[in-house]
Amino acid sequence: MKRFLKVLCAVKMTHAAARQKLRGVYRYVAEGHDWDIRLIREEHGLTGKTIRQAAADTDGFLISIPSATEALSALSRVRAPVAAIECDHPFLARRKHPTVLLGTDNAAIGRMAATYFHSLGRFGSFAFIHDASRSYWSEDRRKGFFSALKGDRAVEFAGTAQGLRSFERWLAHAPHPIAAFCAWDTTAIDVLTRVRHVGLSVPEQVSVMGVDDDECLCDTANPPLTSIRVNREQQGYDAAAMLGRMMEGPCRIKTRQILCKPLRIVERKSTRSLTPARFLVDRALLFIASHACEGITPNSVALELGVSRRLLDLRFRDLHAGTIQDNIT
């Protein structure tokens, strides 16, 4: 009888980023890897006791709940390999057994947002709004954003109720138009509400962008929210692949250099009305989604749309949509 590797996978499923990571994990498993996955979806299900009980018959752990400190402490004493996403915790750093730590290039996310806003034209003011707990990743995104603004006027606000009230007061006297970059989509939804409270228009007077491209939030926001999609699915896939390598045989993988990159900006009406270029790129993405497994090439996509390959490449680059080949892949 074939033996399945037992893997405990803990991913908090309340956010789009987590669901994207899990999709990447299962994509790896679907490639023919025999894993028996025990899935934990909430923080309360991942405790030190959970880890200790699972240690005896678990071949590997894939963890992406950084706030479960008791469980991370217990993992520091487990011999089985561990792949941890966004859990750069001292407990794991001290592990003497096979470990891989995967993070995110949050500064690159901030730089991408600044570059995009600059591409829209001249703004009178820039603002960054943190998440409610001002997490380390929020601060790194702010640093990347401010560093790429090249001296433009910029302020930051906490994502708490008090911080958002301060932001609302600032909107009244800040030079318009305003570019507001938010640490993630949840904060951006709150920012859109605050902008409406003071009677300003989006995107004409205030342009708003989030991070994670949570389609449930972004598509139903008023107006629909522009957001940076991070390559979370690939992050989940990479974590699973490296855990698979560690479970296959003796190895001592330990690195913190695997950084998840921002993938592209998904443009919606919170930053500007859709342009003809946007419609062209959207048509290309729709065709790719329907035919990507049929051996299509960038040239065949351009031929289908009746435009030159060079023009289509330019439109993808203008809208920070990645390359045509990247989207096909």
N, C-alpha and C positions, 0 to 999 in steps of 0.2 A: 504494500500500500504506500502510495506517495505521501511523503511527509510535508506538511504545510508549515512554514515559518510563522510563529505566533508573534504578532506585532501589536503593541498597545499604542493607539494613535489618539492623541488628545488635542482637539482643535475647537476653540470656542466659536460656535456657529452663529453668533448674533450679528456678525458683520460680513459684508460682501467679500472683503479680503480673505477672511478665513474660509469661506465657501470656495473661493478660487484656489486657495492652497490645497484644499481637500480634493478638488477636481484633478489637480496635478498628481497627487498621490495615487488616486485610483487610475489615472492614465498610465502611470508606471506599472501598476499591478496588472492592468489589462494587457500589457505587452507580453504576458506569459510568465509572470513571477507568482509563485504559489505562496501567497500570504493568507493567513487567517487573522483578520483585523478585528480587534476589539476597539470600538470607537467610543470615545468620551467626548460629549458635545458641550458640556458646561463646566465652569470652574469648580462648582461644588462637588462634582464627581471625581475630581483629580486631587487626591489628598496623599499625605505621607503613607497612610495605611493602604491606600490603593496600590501605590508603588511597591511597598513591601510585600503585599500579598501576591502581586503579579510577578515579582522578581524570580520566583522559583521556576516558573515554566514559560517565561516570555523570552523570545529570542532577540527582540529589539524594541526600543521606545522611540516614537516620533511625537514630539511635544511642541505645541504652539500656544501655550497659555502662560505668559510670563508672570502673571500675578499670583500663580499658585506656588508661593515660595516654600511652603511645607513639602509639597511634592518634589520641587526642584532640589531641596535639601536631601530628601531621601534618594533621589536619583544619583547624587554625588557618590553614594556608597554601593550602587548597583554595578555588577560586572558586565551586564549585557550592553551592547552598543546603544548609543543615544544620538539621535539627530534632533536638534532643538532650533526652532525658527523664532527669531525675535526674543530669545531667552538668554541674552548675554549676562548671566548672573554669576556672582562669585562662586556659588555652589558648584556650578557646572565647570567653571574655569579650573577648579581644583581637582576635577576627575582625573584618575590615573588610567582609566579604561577607554576604549575607542569612543571618540566623541566628535561630532561635527556641529558647529554653530553657524547658522545662516542668518544674515541680517539684511538691511535695506539701505541703499544709497539715498538717504533722505536729503542730503545736501543737493544731489542731482535733481531731485523732485522740485526743490525750491528754485533752482536755476532754470529748469524747464518752464516753470510758471512765469518767472521774470522775463525770459526770452519771448514767450508767447505774448505777454502784455505789451512789450516793446514793439512787437510786430503789428499790433493793432493801431499804433499811433501814439500821440503824446498825451499822457495822463498828468493831471495837476497834482495828484496825491496817490500814494500807495499805502496799503495797510495789510498787516498780517494778523490773523486771529487764531490763537492757539486752540487746542482741545481743552476741555474743562479741567483736566488734571495737569496741564502743561507738561506732558510727557517728554522724555528725552528726544523722541523722534520728532515731536512738534518743534522743539527748539532747534534741532538740526535742519528742519525744513525752513524755519525762519532764517537761519544763518545763510543757507544757500540762496534763498530768495533775496535777502538784503544785499548779499555780496554781488549778485548779478545786476542789481539796479543801477550800479555805477553812479552813485551820488544823488539819485532822485530822492525827493522827499518821501520818507517812509516812517510809519509808526507801527507799534504792535499793541495788541489787546489780549487780555485773558479771555478764554472761552467760557468763563463762568457767567452767571446772571449779572453780577456787578460789572464785569468786564464788557459784556455786551451792551449794558446801559451806557457805559462810557463811550463805546464805539458809536452808539446812536447819537449821543450829544456831539461827538466829533464830526459826524456826517454833516451837521448843520452848517459848520463854518470852514470845513476843509475845502481847498481849491478843487473844483470839478474840472473834468471827470475824474472819478476815483476808481482805482483798481484794488479789489479786495481779494486776497488769497487766503484761503482757510486751510487749517491743518488737515482736515478731512471733511467728507461730505456732510456728516451730521452737524458740524459747526456751520458749514456753509448754508444749510437749510435755515438755521436760526438767524444767520446774517441776512438772508433774503427777507425774512419777516421783519427784521429791524429796519431795513431799507424802506419797506412799504410803510412802516409806522411813521416815518418822517416825511412821507410823500414824495420820495425821489423815484425816478424811473430806472429800470434795469432793462437793457444795459446802457442806455443813453447817458445817464448820469453816474451810475455805479455799475461796474462790471464785477461779477463774482465767480470765483472758481474754487472747487474742492479737490479732494484726492480720494481715489479708490474706485471711482466710476461704479458706485452702487446703483444699478439701473432702477431698482425699486424706488430709491429716493430721487435720483437725478431726473428720470423721465416724468415723474409726477410732481416735481417742484413747480413753483409759480414765480418766474418762468422756469422751464427746464434748465437744469444746472450743468454747466461745463465742468468737466472733471478730468484729472490725470489718472489714466489707467496704469497701474503698476503691474509688472509681470509676475503676479502672485501664483498663477498656475504653474509657471516654469519653476518658481521657487519651491512649491510643493513637490513637483516632479524631481528636482535636484536633491531635495532632502530625502525622498524615498530611494532614489538611485544610490546615494552615498550610504544610506543605512543598509541597503541591500548588499553593497560591497563589503561593509563591515561585518555583516552576518554570515557572509559566505566563507570566511576563513580568517586566520590570524592577521590582524593589521592594527595599526595605531594611528588612525587618521585623527587629526585634531587641528582645526583651522577656524579662524573667524573672518577669513578673507572672501567668503562667498557672499557677495552683495547683490540683492535683487534691484534691478534697474527700472526706472520709469519707462513704460512702453510707448505711450502716445497720449495726446490730449484728445478727448472725446468732446468735440465742440457742440454746445447747445446754445439756447437763446440767452442765457444769463451773461454772456460776454459779447455777443453781437448777433444780428440777424444772419440767417444762413445766406451765404453768397453762392453765385453760380459754381465757384470752385468746390464749395462744400457739397453741392448736389452731385457734381461729377465724382468726387471721392466716395460719397455714399453709394452711388450706383456701382462703382468699382468694388467696394467692400461687399455689397449684396451679391454681385456676380461671383466673387471669390468664395463667399460663404456657401454658395450653392454648388460650386464646381471645383473646389480646391483639391479634391481627391481624384480628379479626372485627368491629371497630368497637364493642367493649364500652366502657362508661363506669363510673365509680365507683358510680353508682346501680344499674347492672345487676349489678355484683358483689355489692352488698348484697342485692339482690333474690334473686339465686341462693342466697345463704347464709341467707335468711330472717331478716335482722336489719335494723335501721334504719341509714341512711347515717351518722348521727351516732355511733352505737355503734361502727361499723366504723372510722370516723375516729379515735375515741378509742383503740381497741385498737392501731391502727397507731402512733399517737403514743406510747402507753405503752411499746411494745416497740421504739421507735426504728427502725421498719421503713420510714421514709420515708412519703410520701403514697400513696394508692391510685393517683392519676393518674401519679405518678412511676414506679411499678412497671409500669403499663400501657405507658407511653412506652418 
